Amino acid sequence: MREYVGYQPRHEKTGRAYLVPSQEDLFGVFRYISKDIGFDRTVEFSVYKFDFESLEWEPVWSIGDKAFFVGSGNSWSISLAHTVNCNSNSIFYGDDTEGGLGLDNGIYDLQTWQTESLRFGVDVPRFQPHSTWITLSLTPSTFR
């Protein structure tokens, strides 16, 4: 048995969708991919916030001081992203396309609507492993 809390926003046609929890809110992040250069490449994102009263998705143009991380198997957010040297109002994404080469990793800036590729190392291999977000739990006592 499946239970739905709301329908996908109208006019959203994408192969990738992510649910991103953030404090008391739930966001739907929709990823648009182009195949114009021989491999899947992220070109844009749309973000919606779920309204639990009306059971509708509302478009969001800014996530403020938050940063979203989306990819294969997990999605999460951080608040006050700038305090951990992270671009706020941005979506960090990993290559989770089926049969992907591991080349579609990057940051999408919600203010400028621009993507920035995250390539690791000077010599980019033809294939890279899929990205995994690693989070550390640090407390002030860790640095003493």
Contacts in CASP RR format, 6 or more apart in sequence:
PFRMAT RR
TARGET T0000
AUTHOR 0000-0000-0000
METHOD contacts of the structure
MODEL  1
MREYVGYQPRHEKTGRAYLVPSQEDLFGVFRYISKDIGFDRTVEFSVYKF
DFESLEWEPVWSIGDKAFFVGSGNSWSISLAHTVNCNSNSIFYGDDTEGG
LGLDNGIYDLQTWQTESLRFGVDVPRFQPHSTWITLSLTPSTFR
5 50 0 8 1.000
5 52 0 8 1.000
5 55 0 8 1.000
6 50 0 8 1.000
6 55 0 8 1.000
6 56 0 8 1.000
6 57 0 8 1.000
7 57 0 8 1.000
8 17 0 8 1.000
8 57 0 8 1.000
9 30 0 8 1.000
9 46 0 8 1.000
9 48 0 8 1.000
9 57 0 8 1.000
9 59 0 8 1.000
12 30 0 8 1.000
12 46 0 8 1.000
14 30 0 8 1.000
14 31 0 8 1.000
14 32 0 8 1.000
14 33 0 8 1.000
14 46 0 8 1.000
15 31 0 8 1.000
15 33 0 8 1.000
16 30 0 8 1.000
16 31 0 8 1.000
16 33 0 8 1.000
16 96 0 8 1.000
16 97 0 8 1.000
17 28 0 8 1.000
17 29 0 8 1.000
17 30 0 8 1.000
17 31 0 8 1.000
18 28 0 8 1.000
18 29 0 8 1.000
18 30 0 8 1.000
18 31 0 8 1.000
18 70 0 8 1.000
18 71 0 8 1.000
18 75 0 8 1.000
19 26 0 8 1.000
19 27 0 8 1.000
19 28 0 8 1.000
19 29 0 8 1.000
19 75 0 8 1.000
20 26 0 8 1.000
20 27 0 8 1.000
20 28 0 8 1.000
20 29 0 8 1.000
20 68 0 8 1.000
20 70 0 8 1.000
20 75 0 8 1.000
20 76 0 8 1.000
20 77 0 8 1.000
21 27 0 8 1.000
21 75 0 8 1.000
21 76 0 8 1.000
21 77 0 8 1.000
22 63 0 8 1.000
22 66 0 8 1.000
22 68 0 8 1.000
22 77 0 8 1.000
22 79 0 8 1.000
23 79 0 8 1.000
25 49 0 8 1.000
25 50 0 8 1.000
26 49 0 8 1.000
26 50 0 8 1.000
26 52 0 8 1.000
27 47 0 8 1.000
27 48 0 8 1.000
27 49 0 8 1.000
27 50 0 8 1.000
27 60 0 8 1.000
27 63 0 8 1.000
27 68 0 8 1.000
27 77 0 8 1.000
28 47 0 8 1.000
28 48 0 8 1.000
28 49 0 8 1.000
28 50 0 8 1.000
28 57 0 8 1.000
29 45 0 8 1.000
29 46 0 8 1.000
29 47 0 8 1.000
29 48 0 8 1.000
29 68 0 8 1.000
29 70 0 8 1.000
29 75 0 8 1.000
29 91 0 8 1.000
30 45 0 8 1.000
30 46 0 8 1.000
30 47 0 8 1.000
30 48 0 8 1.000
31 42 0 8 1.000
31 44 0 8 1.000
31 45 0 8 1.000
31 70 0 8 1.000
31 93 0 8 1.000
32 42 0 8 1.000
32 43 0 8 1.000
32 44 0 8 1.000
32 45 0 8 1.000
32 46 0 8 1.000
33 40 0 8 1.000
33 41 0 8 1.000
33 42 0 8 1.000
33 43 0 8 1.000
33 97 0 8 1.000
33 104 0 8 1.000
34 40 0 8 1.000
34 41 0 8 1.000
34 42 0 8 1.000
34 43 0 8 1.000
35 41 0 8 1.000
39 100 0 8 1.000
39 101 0 8 1.000
39 103 0 8 1.000
39 104 0 8 1.000
40 95 0 8 1.000
40 97 0 8 1.000
40 100 0 8 1.000
40 104 0 8 1.000
41 104 0 8 1.000
42 93 0 8 1.000
42 104 0 8 1.000
42 106 0 8 1.000
42 108 0 8 1.000
42 115 0 8 1.000
43 115 0 8 1.000
44 108 0 8 1.000
44 113 0 8 1.000
44 115 0 8 1.000
45 91 0 8 1.000
45 93 0 8 1.000
45 108 0 8 1.000
45 110 0 8 1.000
46 59 0 8 1.000
47 59 0 8 1.000
47 60 0 8 1.000
47 61 0 8 1.000
47 63 0 8 1.000
47 68 0 8 1.000
47 91 0 8 1.000
47 110 0 8 1.000
48 57 0 8 1.000
48 58 0 8 1.000
48 59 0 8 1.000
48 60 0 8 1.000
49 57 0 8 1.000
49 58 0 8 1.000
49 60 0 8 1.000
50 56 0 8 1.000
50 57 0 8 1.000
50 58 0 8 1.000
51 57 0 8 1.000
51 58 0 8 1.000
61 110 0 8 1.000
62 89 0 8 1.000
62 110 0 8 1.000
62 111 0 8 1.000
63 77 0 8 1.000
63 88 0 8 1.000
63 89 0 8 1.000
63 110 0 8 1.000
64 88 0 8 1.000
64 89 0 8 1.000
65 79 0 8 1.000
65 80 0 8 1.000
65 81 0 8 1.000
65 82 0 8 1.000
65 88 0 8 1.000
65 89 0 8 1.000
66 77 0 8 1.000
66 78 0 8 1.000
66 79 0 8 1.000
66 81 0 8 1.000
66 88 0 8 1.000
66 89 0 8 1.000
67 77 0 8 1.000
67 78 0 8 1.000
67 81 0 8 1.000
67 86 0 8 1.000
67 87 0 8 1.000
67 88 0 8 1.000
67 89 0 8 1.000
67 90 0 8 1.000
67 91 0 8 1.000
67 92 0 8 1.000
68 75 0 8 1.000
68 76 0 8 1.000
68 77 0 8 1.000
68 90 0 8 1.000
68 91 0 8 1.000
68 92 0 8 1.000
69 75 0 8 1.000
69 76 0 8 1.000
69 77 0 8 1.000
69 78 0 8 1.000
69 91 0 8 1.000
69 92 0 8 1.000
69 93 0 8 1.000
69 133 0 8 1.000
70 91 0 8 1.000
70 92 0 8 1.000
70 93 0 8 1.000
70 94 0 8 1.000
71 93 0 8 1.000
71 94 0 8 1.000
71 96 0 8 1.000
71 131 0 8 1.000
71 133 0 8 1.000
72 94 0 8 1.000
72 96 0 8 1.000
72 130 0 8 1.000
72 131 0 8 1.000
72 132 0 8 1.000
73 96 0 8 1.000
74 133 0 8 1.000
76 133 0 8 1.000
76 135 0 8 1.000
78 84 0 8 1.000
78 86 0 8 1.000
80 88 0 8 1.000
81 87 0 8 1.000
81 88 0 8 1.000
81 89 0 8 1.000
81 90 0 8 1.000
82 88 0 8 1.000
86 92 0 8 1.000
87 107 0 8 1.000
87 109 0 8 1.000
89 109 0 8 1.000
89 110 0 8 1.000
89 111 0 8 1.000
90 107 0 8 1.000
90 108 0 8 1.000
90 109 0 8 1.000
90 110 0 8 1.000
91 107 0 8 1.000
91 108 0 8 1.000
91 110 0 8 1.000
92 106 0 8 1.000
92 107 0 8 1.000
92 118 0 8 1.000
92 133 0 8 1.000
93 104 0 8 1.000
93 105 0 8 1.000
93 106 0 8 1.000
93 107 0 8 1.000
93 108 0 8 1.000
94 102 0 8 1.000
94 104 0 8 1.000
94 105 0 8 1.000
94 106 0 8 1.000
94 130 0 8 1.000
94 131 0 8 1.000
95 101 0 8 1.000
95 102 0 8 1.000
95 103 0 8 1.000
95 104 0 8 1.000
95 105 0 8 1.000
95 128 0 8 1.000
95 130 0 8 1.000
95 131 0 8 1.000
96 130 0 8 1.000
97 104 0 8 1.000
100 130 0 8 1.000
101 126 0 8 1.000
101 127 0 8 1.000
101 128 0 8 1.000
102 127 0 8 1.000
102 128 0 8 1.000
102 129 0 8 1.000
102 130 0 8 1.000
102 131 0 8 1.000
103 119 0 8 1.000
103 124 0 8 1.000
103 127 0 8 1.000
103 128 0 8 1.000
105 117 0 8 1.000
105 118 0 8 1.000
105 119 0 8 1.000
105 120 0 8 1.000
105 128 0 8 1.000
105 131 0 8 1.000
106 115 0 8 1.000
106 116 0 8 1.000
106 117 0 8 1.000
106 118 0 8 1.000
107 115 0 8 1.000
107 116 0 8 1.000
107 118 0 8 1.000
108 114 0 8 1.000
108 115 0 8 1.000
108 116 0 8 1.000
109 115 0 8 1.000
109 116 0 8 1.000
118 131 0 8 1.000
120 128 0 8 1.000
END
